[in-house]
């Protein structure tokens, strides 16, 4: 969880304090290990990872924030969390940082990626917020600068994690999922059927996304 103030933020200095929720962060460390990050010499490098879901409310933003924190804690270099859920951005509130400039401004050519990154209270962890939404999110995801921003982030960091919108609610994001090294699909066990999850998996695969795993959230204890 994140604790902090609700004061108006006028600078890029974060006001909130990152407070790891032990069990979840331990789990995120296990996931990173299963994904083989950081990679070894003979492994395919995982530099950009997207996290998405079948529908809204499945915990993607929470998982993305904790995954980024877990990666930063390994001291392998700079880790960046990108808030690419343009219809429901959460990173600004989670980390207590200003909202713009961010992902939108970088993709649309108005802001340098390195300049838009905001430091957090956790060493090595930076955030690229969603930015100021202008019109339909499709405008950003279809922009010519999208691939360049992904490439720049990969060059700037040891790992960049993208908090993505739900697959079924934002078909325009498929171009971004295909540009990333890997995609984690979050499935809320009590709300999403396996058939629905399988259909979303097929949508991602058809779009060219490299699915590296599925996270089962809110599972009933056996």
KEFI-997723 format. One line per field, with one value per residue (C-alpha): residue in three letters; x negated, y, z negated; residue number from 0. Coordinates in steps of 0.25 Angstrom, whole numbers, plus 5000, padded with zeros to 4 digits. Layout:
// residues N
residuo <- ALA;...
east <- X;...
north <- Y;...
up <- Z;...
num <- NUM;...
END
This chain:
// residues 222
residuo <- UNK;UNK;UNK;UNK;UNK;UNK;UNK;UNK;UNK;UNK;UNK;UNK;UNK;UNK;UNK;UNK;UNK;UNK;UNK;UNK;UNK;UNK;UNK;UNK;UNK;UNK;UNK;UNK;UNK;UNK;UNK;UNK;UNK;UNK;UNK;UNK;UNK;UNK;UNK;UNK;UNK;UNK;UNK;UNK;UNK;UNK;UNK;UNK;UNK;UNK;UNK;UNK;UNK;UNK;UNK;UNK;UNK;UNK;UNK;UNK;UNK;UNK;UNK;UNK;UNK;UNK;UNK;UNK;UNK;UNK;UNK;UNK;UNK;UNK;UNK;UNK;UNK;UNK;UNK;UNK;UNK;UNK;UNK;UNK;UNK;UNK;UNK;UNK;UNK;UNK;UNK;UNK;UNK;UNK;UNK;UNK;UNK;UNK;UNK;UNK;UNK;UNK;UNK;UNK;UNK;UNK;UNK;UNK;UNK;UNK;UNK;UNK;UNK;UNK;UNK;UNK;UNK;UNK;UNK;UNK;UNK;UNK;UNK;UNK;UNK;UNK;UNK;UNK;UNK;UNK;UNK;UNK;UNK;UNK;UNK;UNK;UNK;UNK;UNK;UNK;UNK;UNK;UNK;UNK;UNK;UNK;UNK;UNK;UNK;UNK;UNK;UNK;UNK;UNK;UNK;UNK;UNK;UNK;UNK;UNK;UNK;UNK;UNK;UNK;UNK;UNK;UNK;UNK;UNK;UNK;UNK;UNK;UNK;UNK;UNK;UNK;UNK;UNK;UNK;UNK;UNK;UNK;UNK;UNK;UNK;UNK;UNK;UNK;UNK;UNK;UNK;UNK;UNK;UNK;UNK;UNK;UNK;UNK;UNK;UNK;UNK;UNK;UNK;UNK;UNK;UNK;UNK;UNK;UNK;UNK;UNK;UNK;UNK;UNK;UNK;UNK;UNK;UNK;UNK;UNK;UNK;UNK
east <- 5000;4996;4997;4995;5001;5012;5005;5005;4992;4985;4971;4966;4962;4971;4979;4983;4975;4975;4979;4977;4988;4979;4987;4990;4975;4970;4979;4974;4960;4964;4970;4958;4950;4959;4958;4943;4941;4930;4926;4913;4904;4911;4925;4934;4934;4947;4946;4960;4972;4987;4997;5012;5025;5038;5046;5045;5043;5034;5023;5013;5009;5006;4998;4990;4986;4981;4974;4967;4963;4959;4950;4944;4941;4931;4922;4920;4921;4932;4947;4958;4973;4981;4995;5001;5015;5020;5035;5032;5018;5014;4999;5000;5008;5001;4987;4992;4986;4990;4998;4992;4984;4984;4986;4996;4987;4975;4982;4988;4974;4976;4967;4953;4955;4943;4948;4962;4958;4961;4953;4960;4956;4950;4936;4935;4951;4956;4970;4975;4989;5000;4999;5010;5021;5024;5036;5037;5026;5025;5018;5007;5006;5006;4996;4983;4975;4980;4969;4958;4963;4963;4949;4944;4949;4943;4929;4931;4935;4932;4947;4959;4972;4985;4998;5008;5023;5032;5030;5045;5047;5036;5033;5025;5014;5011;5000;4993;4994;4988;4976;4972;4963;4974;4988;4994;5009;5016;5029;5038;5042;5055;5060;5054;5057;5046;5053;5053;5038;5035;5042;5034;5021;5025;5027;5013;5006;5013;5008;4994;4992;4982;4990;4980;4990;5003;5005;5018;5023;5033;5033;5041;5033;5033
north <- 5000;5015;5025;5040;5053;5059;5073;5079;5075;5086;5079;5066;5062;5051;5053;5039;5028;5014;5004;4989;4980;4968;4956;4963;4968;4954;4948;4959;4955;4940;4945;4952;4940;4931;4941;4940;4955;4959;4950;4943;4944;4932;4937;4946;4959;4964;4979;4983;4976;4979;4976;4975;4968;4963;4974;4986;4984;4972;4979;4982;4995;4990;4978;4987;4996;4985;4978;4991;4992;4978;4979;4992;4986;4976;4987;4983;4997;5007;5002;5010;5008;5014;5017;5014;5012;5025;5023;5020;5025;5021;5023;5038;5035;5023;5030;5044;5050;5061;5056;5062;5062;5047;5036;5044;5056;5047;5038;5050;5057;5068;5063;5056;5043;5044;5058;5053;5042;5045;5039;5032;5030;5017;5016;5012;5013;5024;5026;5031;5036;5035;5050;5059;5051;5058;5052;5037;5028;5022;5035;5032;5017;5019;5030;5029;5032;5020;5010;5020;5023;5008;5007;5019;5013;5000;5007;5016;5005;4991;4988;4996;4991;4996;4997;4994;4996;4983;4976;4976;4991;4996;4989;5001;4997;4984;4991;4994;4980;4975;4984;4979;4967;4961;4962;4957;4954;4957;4948;4950;4936;4940;4949;4944;4930;4922;4923;4938;4938;4928;4938;4950;4941;4938;4953;4956;4945;4949;4963;4958;4959;4950;4945;4941;4937;4938;4943;4938;4948;4947;4932;4924;4916;4901
up <- 5000;5001;4990;4992;4992;5001;5002;5016;5023;5030;5032;5036;5022;5017;5005;5002;4996;5002;4991;4997;4994;4990;4996;5009;5011;5008;5018;5028;5025;5029;5042;5046;5043;5051;5063;5062;5059;5059;5070;5072;5084;5092;5088;5096;5090;5083;5083;5085;5078;5080;5069;5074;5071;5076;5070;5061;5046;5046;5039;5050;5045;5031;5037;5047;5035;5026;5038;5041;5026;5025;5038;5032;5019;5026;5029;5044;5049;5052;5052;5059;5057;5069;5066;5080;5075;5081;5077;5062;5059;5044;5043;5040;5027;5023;5023;5020;5032;5042;5054;5066;5074;5076;5086;5095;5097;5100;5110;5117;5118;5108;5097;5096;5089;5079;5075;5072;5063;5048;5036;5025;5010;5014;5020;5034;5037;5046;5052;5065;5062;5072;5075;5080;5088;5101;5108;5110;5105;5119;5123;5114;5117;5132;5132;5140;5127;5119;5123;5121;5107;5104;5110;5102;5089;5091;5093;5081;5071;5067;5067;5071;5066;5074;5066;5077;5079;5080;5093;5096;5093;5101;5114;5118;5108;5116;5124;5111;5105;5118;5116;5102;5099;5090;5085;5072;5072;5058;5056;5045;5041;5035;5046;5059;5065;5072;5085;5084;5080;5092;5102;5097;5098;5112;5115;5109;5117;5130;5128;5127;5112;5105;5093;5082;5071;5064;5050;5043;5034;5022;5023;5013;5003;5006
num <- 0;1;2;3;4;5;6;7;8;9;10;11;12;13;14;15;16;17;18;19;20;21;22;23;24;25;26;27;28;29;30;31;32;33;34;35;36;37;38;39;40;41;42;43;44;45;46;47;48;49;50;51;52;53;54;55;56;57;58;59;60;61;62;63;64;65;66;67;68;69;70;71;72;73;74;75;76;77;78;79;80;81;82;83;84;85;86;87;88;89;90;91;92;93;94;95;96;97;98;99;100;101;102;103;104;105;106;107;108;109;110;111;112;113;114;115;116;117;118;119;120;121;122;123;124;125;126;127;128;129;130;131;132;133;134;135;136;137;138;139;140;141;142;143;144;145;146;147;148;149;150;151;152;153;154;155;156;157;158;159;160;161;162;163;164;165;166;167;168;169;170;171;172;173;174;175;176;177;178;179;180;181;182;183;184;185;186;187;188;189;190;191;192;193;194;195;196;197;198;199;200;201;202;203;204;205;206;207;208;209;210;211;212;213;214;215;216;217;218;219;220;221
END
